[in-house]
Amino acid sequence: MKYIILLIAVAFTLEMNAQSKREFKTFDFKGNKIKYAIQLPSDYDASKTYPIAIGPSDATAKDDQSHYWRDVKDTYGWILLDFPIYKANKSEVIAFMDHIRGKYKVEGDKFHTICFSANSASIFDLVMAIPEQFHSITGMAGNPGTRNVQRLSKLKNVKVQFVVGDKDTYWMNASKDRHAKLLEAGVVSQIEIIKDGRHVLTELVGEGVLSRMNKLRMP
């Protein structure tokens, strides 16, 4: 009996150690220390290259985390970053990305990002301002505020996907419209409409979102 209990305890300890943990860190930008949070894969290997996603968050507290990977125990092979990308200027974001590049091997040397609801227009604007820094952007639900095809054409080298619930009428119609405009602009864009889905797609937190973002990775 003692042997069995010991085996169970060891197995539990190994499982807990296998879970990836979120950590708070800072980097210096023009004399200011800016906080961000990072979560590595449980089997992280510094010699390997990883897809890296930046999600909108002020990263000031444990519960302040990008919604679509909130509390995940497994990053499914991704490095996940929480950073105030929705309100940072492009110089600050580039400095942050360079900081990350100095510490981790970034797949394709480009980042993925995700946006949702009210923060989506500013994040799309940021990606359009520095498209060379990004490989993909996912709107959950989210879309660029602009319908200007010339502006949207700046995303030609960025893969775009919209994921939206069919019960979320306003955002679904806006996503359909921007998806069509992006195609007109020659941008690689796709849209997925979730049956019975509402504005906050809680059922897609974690694996649901990361598996979709995984399809946009470098070939």
C-alpha positions, 0 to 999 in steps of 0.5 A: 500500500505504501508503495502504491501511495508513493507511486501516486505521489510521484506521478502527481508531482511529475504532472504538476512539474509538467505544467507550464507556469506563467511568469512576470518579467520586465524590460527597459524602454527609454528608462522605463521598466515595462512589465510583461508576462510569459508562459513557456511550453512545459517541455521548453528547450532553449535550443529549439525554435518556437511560435510566439504569440503576443496577447493584449494584457496590462500584465500587472496582476495574476488575473490580468491575462489575455482572455483566450489563453487564460489559466492554460496549463499547456501552451501546446508548443507555443510561447505565450506573451501578455503585453499591453500591445493594444495601447503601446506605440510601435517603437515600444512594441518593436523594442519588446520584440527585440528583447524577446528575440534576444532571449528566445528563438522566434519561429520565422523571426516574426510574431503572432498576435490576437485581438478581441472586441474593443482592442481589435482596431488598435491592434490591427492598426499596429500590425498595419504600421509594422507588418514586417514584424508579424506573421499572423493576426487573429480576431476573436471576435475582432477586425480592423476598423478601416474598410480602406482597401489601400490601407488593408493592403499593408497586411499582404504579408500577414495572415489574417483570420477571423473567428466569430460566433453566429449569435454575435451579429454585429461582429459577425457582419463586420468580420464578414465585411472586413474579410471580403475587403482583405481578399479584395486587397490581396491579403491571405484571410479566412473566416470561421463562424462558430455555430451558436457562438456568442461574443466571448467564445469561452469554449475556445479558450486554450487549445481551441484558439491555439490550434487555430493559430497553429494553422497560420504558422510558417510552413 
